[in-house]
Amino acid sequence: MADTTNIVMPMEQEGSKSVVRVWLKKVGEPVKRDEPIVELETDKVAVEVPSPADGVLSAITLNEGDEAAPGATLGVLSLGVETADRPLPTGRAVPADAQVVGNKEPGSRRSAAEAEQRLSPLVKRLLADHSISARDIAGSGRDGRITHQDVEDFIARGGAKVSPAKPAPTAPIKGGRIPHDAMRKSIAEHMARSVATAPHVTAVFEADFSAIAAHRAKHKDAYAKAGAPLTYSAYIVRAAAEAMKVSPNVNARWHDDFLEVFEDANIGMGVALGDKGLIVPVVQRAQVLTLTETAAKMSDLTDRARKNALKPADVQGGTFTISNHGVSGSLVATPIIINQPQSAILGVGKLEKRVVVREIDGGEAIVIRPMAYVSLTIDHRVLDGYQTNAWLTRFVEVLETWPLED
């Protein structure tokens, strides 16, 4: 009898829960060590679990749609089983001269719409990011599913991109019911639990971005050449990390018997994923990073977030979150729901030119400045108005008196 080993859910996860999104292999199929075998999804990240060894998938313990707790057994792998040239248990032979297109033999009745539904969110985003048609890729997953690795291999081989097509006429909006996917369900549960857990209070300040706009205009080319594209978000993260020094409890976690204050400011910033929701990659130990290091780190995280190429570690360990909701046009959003179990979340509104009064040469003058509303939503169990306003005061001061550093 062959030895077996369990396929185990990773012990660490980021998000309210993990759900088995799709099995990439079926029982009886051979699998190689480190080959993706099952895809999991949380409200924050989708991740493929690799096979721990060469073998054959002998049992599936958690089915698609089942919740997977850290350390849970997802399935069982039989070891010591000959996998080379092992026929797949489909019972169907493919003629040598058959053309396989889009994982379908000629005459297959599976429609393009059905094939699209079989793609996981991870694969869909990767295909969209590289303008690749699923019909050009032969899937190696369960029942011919296209896996994340299939797409990566296709790209590595220099797979041709889809030629730009003539835009189709806009289709009328159709009503109906859209089933919630695992990520949307998890986001909903996480948000509802946060509001029920923490009493939310929001303070709003106004920030003048003139100083950082001038600094960015002067240095952005040099930063870009150094591999650190300089965005306003990098300044915001640096200013937030600096403000923690005057109000450390903003960077804390409430427990029933004590308050846990963190030394490291691990700052997450939400990245929108369209209708799918958003993901929050984390800049670890932001308080020790320079502006250059912050810009480089954020560029890397944001780029990989939009390509759905983040690793679980990239979204773990956050102690404070920034919602840059202004990029989509809003001036003020309140309350911005706290990312539990954190104690506060910063909101940054749309940057726009406004008329303001400033003291110039000993007198008052009406001037036009780039302004944005900034807000701090707090867990009122942890923080009071004095601490909240002290944090915002320092945050705005850093932005308005830049350079904090060259």
C-alpha positions in Angstrom: 0.0 0.0 0.0 1.3 3.4 -1.0 2.3 5.9 1.7 0.1 9.0 1.9 0.6 12.7 3.0 -2.0 15.3 3.7 -2.5 18.5 1.7 -2.8 21.0 4.4 -4.2 24.5 4.6 -1.5 27.1 5.4 -1.4 28.0 9.0 -1.4 31.7 8.3 -4.1 33.5 6.4 -5.1 37.1 6.0 -8.8 37.7 5.9 -11.9 36.7 7.8 -11.9 33.2 6.4 -10.6 31.0 3.5 -12.8 29.1 1.1 -11.9 26.4 -1.3 -12.4 28.1 -4.6 -11.5 25.3 -7.0 -9.6 22.0 -7.1 -7.2 22.1 -10.0 -6.8 18.3 -10.0 -9.3 15.5 -9.5 -9.1 12.3 -7.6 -6.9 9.8 -9.4 -4.8 12.4 -11.3 -1.0 12.5 -10.9 0.6 15.7 -9.6 4.1 16.9 -9.3 5.8 18.4 -6.3 5.1 22.2 -6.0 2.5 22.0 -8.8 -0.7 24.0 -7.9 -3.3 21.6 -6.7 -6.1 23.7 -5.1 -7.0 27.4 -5.1 -8.2 29.2 -2.0 -9.8 32.6 -1.7 -10.4 35.0 1.2 -11.8 38.5 1.3 -8.2 39.8 0.7 -6.3 37.4 -1.5 -6.5 34.4 -3.8 -3.7 31.8 -3.5 -2.9 28.5 -5.0 -1.7 25.7 -2.6 1.1 23.6 -4.2 1.4 19.9 -3.9 3.8 18.8 -1.1 5.2 15.9 -3.1 5.0 13.8 -6.3 2.1 11.5 -6.2 -1.6 11.0 -7.1 -4.5 12.8 -5.6 -6.3 10.0 -3.7 -8.9 12.0 -1.8 -10.5 15.4 -1.5 -11.4 16.3 2.1 -12.8 19.8 1.6 -15.0 20.4 -1.5 -15.3 23.6 -3.5 -17.1 26.2 -1.5 -16.2 24.7 1.9 -14.5 26.9 4.5 -10.9 26.0 5.2 -9.5 26.7 8.6 -5.7 27.2 9.2 -4.1 23.8 9.4 -7.2 21.9 8.0 -6.6 18.9 5.7 -7.7 19.8 2.2 -7.0 16.4 0.6 -4.8 13.4 0.6 -1.9 12.5 -1.7 -0.7 9.0 -2.4 3.1 8.7 -2.5 5.2 6.1 -4.2 2.7 5.7 -7.0 4.1 5.6 -10.5 3.0 8.9 -12.2 5.0 8.8 -15.4 2.8 8.1 -18.4 -0.1 7.4 -16.1 -3.4 7.8 -18.2 -5.8 10.4 -16.9 -9.0 8.8 -15.6 -11.3 10.4 -18.1 -11.8 7.3 -20.1 -11.5 9.3 -23.3 -8.7 9.1 -25.8 -7.8 12.2 -27.9 -7.0 11.3 -31.5 -3.5 12.2 -32.5 -4.6 14.5 -35.3 -7.3 16.3 -33.2 -6.9 20.0 -32.7 -7.4 21.1 -29.1 -8.5 24.7 -28.8 -9.4 26.3 -25.5 -9.3 23.0 -23.7 -12.0 21.6 -26.0 -11.8 18.8 -28.5 -13.6 19.4 -31.8 -17.2 19.0 -31.4 -17.3 19.8 -27.7 -20.6 21.3 -26.7 -19.1 23.4 -23.9 -19.9 27.0 -24.8 -17.5 30.0 -24.5 -19.7 31.3 -21.7 -19.5 28.0 -19.8 -15.7 28.0 -20.2 -15.5 31.5 -18.9 -17.5 30.6 -15.8 -15.0 27.8 -15.1 -12.1 30.3 -14.8 -11.2 31.3 -11.2 -10.9 35.0 -10.4 -7.1 34.5 -10.1 -6.9 33.3 -13.7 -9.5 35.8 -15.1 -7.5 38.8 -13.8 -4.2 37.4 -15.1 -5.7 36.9 -18.6 -7.3 40.3 -18.6 -4.0 42.0 -17.5 -2.1 40.4 -20.4 -4.9 40.6 -23.0 -4.9 36.9 -23.5 -7.8 34.8 -24.6 -8.5 31.6 -22.6 -9.2 29.8 -25.8 -5.5 30.0 -26.7 -4.4 28.1 -23.6 -4.6 24.4 -22.9 -5.6 23.8 -19.3 -3.8 21.3 -17.1 -6.2 21.5 -14.2 -9.2 19.4 -13.2 -11.6 18.7 -16.1 -9.3 20.9 -18.3 -9.5 24.0 -16.1 -6.9 26.7 -16.9 -4.7 27.2 -13.8 -2.7 30.3 -12.8 0.5 28.4 -13.8 -0.9 27.6 -17.2 -1.2 31.3 -17.9 2.2 32.1 -16.5 3.8 29.4 -18.7 1.9 30.7 -21.8 3.2 34.2 -21.1 6.8 32.9 -20.5 6.6 31.2 -23.9 5.8 34.6 -25.5 2.2 33.8 -26.1 0.6 36.2 -28.6 -1.7 38.9 -27.2 -5.2 39.3 -28.5 -5.5 41.8 -31.4 -7.5 44.8 -30.5 -11.0 44.3 -31.6 -13.6 46.9 -32.8 -15.5 48.0 -29.7 -18.9 46.3 -29.4 -22.0 48.4 -29.0 -22.9 49.0 -25.4 -25.4 46.3 -24.3 -28.5 47.3 -22.3 -28.4 46.7 -18.6 -30.1 43.5 -17.6 -31.6 42.9 -14.3 -31.3 39.7 -12.4 -29.6 38.0 -9.4 -25.8 37.8 -9.2 -24.5 35.1 -6.8 -22.0 36.4 -4.2 -18.6 35.0 -4.6 -16.4 34.0 -1.7 -14.5 37.3 -1.6 -17.6 39.4 -1.6 -19.2 37.3 1.2 -16.0 37.6 3.3 -15.9 41.4 2.8 -19.5 41.7 3.8 -19.0 39.7 7.0 -15.8 41.5 7.8 -17.4 45.0 7.4 -20.5 44.1 9.4 -18.5 42.6 12.2 -16.3 45.7 12.4 -19.2 48.1 12.7 -20.8 45.8 15.4 -17.5 45.5 17.3 -16.1 49.0 17.4 -17.9 52.3 18.1 -16.8 54.4 15.0 -16.0 58.1 15.3 -14.5 60.2 12.5 -12.6 63.5 12.6 -12.0 65.5 9.4 -9.1 67.9 8.7 -8.0 69.7 5.5 -4.5 69.4 4.1 -2.6 71.7 1.7 -0.6 69.5 -0.8 1.4 72.4 -2.2 4.7 71.4 -0.5 4.6 67.8 -1.6 3.4 68.7 -5.1 6.5 71.0 -5.5 8.8 68.3 -4.1 7.3 65.7 -6.4 7.6 67.9 -9.5 11.3 68.5 -8.7 12.3 64.9 -7.9 9.9 62.5 -9.7 12.2 61.9 -12.7 15.1 61.0 -10.5 13.0 58.7 -8.4 11.6 57.0 -11.5 15.1 56.4 -12.8 15.9 54.8 -9.4 13.0 52.4 -9.7 10.8 54.2 -7.3 7.9 56.0 -9.1 7.0 58.9 -6.8 3.2 59.1 -6.1 1.3 61.1 -3.6 0.6 57.8 -1.8 4.2 57.4 -0.8 4.1 60.8 0.9 0.9 59.9 2.7 2.4 56.7 4.0 5.5 58.5 5.2 3.4 61.2 6.9 1.2 58.6 8.6 4.2 56.7 10.0 5.6 60.0 11.3 2.3 60.9 13.0 2.4 57.7 15.0 5.1 59.2 17.1 2.7 61.8 18.7 -0.2 59.4 19.1 1.1 55.8 19.3 -2.3 54.3 20.3 -3.5 54.9 16.8 -1.2 52.0 15.9 -2.7 49.6 18.4 -5.2 46.7 19.0 -7.9 46.5 21.6 -8.1 43.4 23.8 -10.7 42.9 26.6 -8.1 43.3 29.3 -5.4 45.4 27.7 -4.3 47.6 24.8 -1.6 46.2 22.5 0.5 49.0 21.1 2.8 48.0 18.2 6.3 49.2 17.7 6.2 48.7 13.9 3.8 50.7 11.8 2.7 48.1 9.2 0.6 50.3 6.9 -1.8 48.9 4.4 -3.3 50.9 1.5 -6.4 49.6 -0.3 -6.0 48.8 -4.0 -9.3 48.7 -6.0 -10.0 45.6 -8.0 -13.0 46.9 -9.9 -16.3 45.2 -9.2 -14.5 42.4 -7.4 -13.7 44.6 -4.3 -10.4 45.7 -3.0 -7.2 44.3 -1.6 -4.9 45.8 1.0 -1.2 45.1 0.5 0.9 46.1 3.5 4.1 48.2 3.7 6.0 46.6 6.5 7.8 48.7 9.1 7.0 51.9 7.3 8.4 54.0 10.2 12.0 53.1 9.2 11.7 53.6 5.4 12.8 56.6 3.5 10.6 58.2 0.9 12.6 56.4 -1.8 12.2 53.1 -0.1 8.5 53.7 0.5 7.8 54.7 -3.1 9.6 51.6 -4.4 7.8 49.3 -2.1 4.4 50.7 -2.9 5.0 50.6 -6.6 5.9 46.9 -6.4 2.9 46.0 -4.1 0.4 48.0 -6.2 1.6 46.5 -9.5 1.4 43.0 -8.2 -2.0 43.6 -6.5 -3.5 44.6 -9.9 -2.0 41.6 -11.5 -3.3 39.4 -8.6 0.3 38.3 -8.0 0.5 39.1 -4.3 1.7 36.5 -1.9 -0.2 35.9 1.4 2.7 37.6 3.3 2.1 40.8 1.3 -1.3 41.3 3.0 -0.5 40.1 6.5 0.4 41.8 9.7 -1.2 45.2 9.0 -1.5 47.5 12.0 -3.0 50.6 10.3 -4.9 51.1 7.0 -5.2 54.0 4.5 -8.2 54.4 2.2 -7.3 56.7 -0.7 -11.0 57.0 -1.7 -10.3 60.3 -3.4 -8.8 58.6 -6.5 -12.4 57.6 -7.5 -13.7 61.2 -7.0 -15.1 61.5 -3.4 -14.2 64.5 -1.3 -15.2 63.0 2.0 -16.3 59.4 3.0 -17.6 58.7 6.5 -17.4 56.5 8.3 -14.7 54.6 6.6 -15.0 51.2 8.3 -12.0 50.1 10.4 -10.1 47.1 9.2 -10.4 44.9 12.3 -8.7 44.2 14.5 -6.9 47.6 13.9 -7.9 50.7 15.8 -8.1 53.4 13.2 -8.2 54.1 9.4 -7.1 57.1 7.5 -9.2 58.5 4.6 -7.8 60.7 1.9 -10.3 62.6 -0.3 -10.0 63.9 -3.8 -7.1 66.4 -4.4 -8.5 69.5 -6.1 -7.6 73.2 -6.3 -9.6 75.4 -3.9 -9.6 79.0 -2.9 -8.2 79.5 0.6 -7.0 82.3 2.8 -3.3 82.4 3.8 -1.1 84.8 5.7 1.5 86.2 3.2 4.0 89.0 4.1 2.2 89.9 7.3 -1.2 90.1 5.6 -4.0 87.9 4.5 -4.4 86.9 0.9 -6.8 84.7 -1.1 -4.8 82.1 -3.0 -5.5 78.9 -4.9 -4.0 75.7 -3.5 -4.2 71.9 -4.1 -6.3 70.8 -1.1 -7.8 67.5 0.1 -9.9 66.5 3.1 -8.3 63.9 5.3 -10.1 61.9 8.0 -9.3 59.6 10.8 -11.9 57.1 11.8 -11.2 55.6 15.2 -12.3 52.8 17.5 -13.6 55.0 20.4 -12.8 52.2 22.9 -9.1 52.8 22.1 -8.9 56.5 21.2 -10.5 59.8 22.2 -10.8 63.1 20.4 -7.6 64.6 21.8 -5.4 61.7 20.5 -7.2 61.6 17.2 -6.8 65.3 16.6 -3.2 65.2 17.7 -2.5 62.5 15.1 -4.2 64.4 12.3 -2.5 67.7 13.3 0.9 66.1 12.9 -0.1 64.2 9.8 -1.2 67.4 8.1 1.9 69.3 9.4 4.2 66.8 7.8 2.5 67.1 4.4 2.4 70.9 4.5 6.0 71.4 5.7 7.7 68.9 3.5 10.5 68.0 3.0 10.6 65.7 6.0 13.7 64.4 4.3 15.4 65.0 0.9 
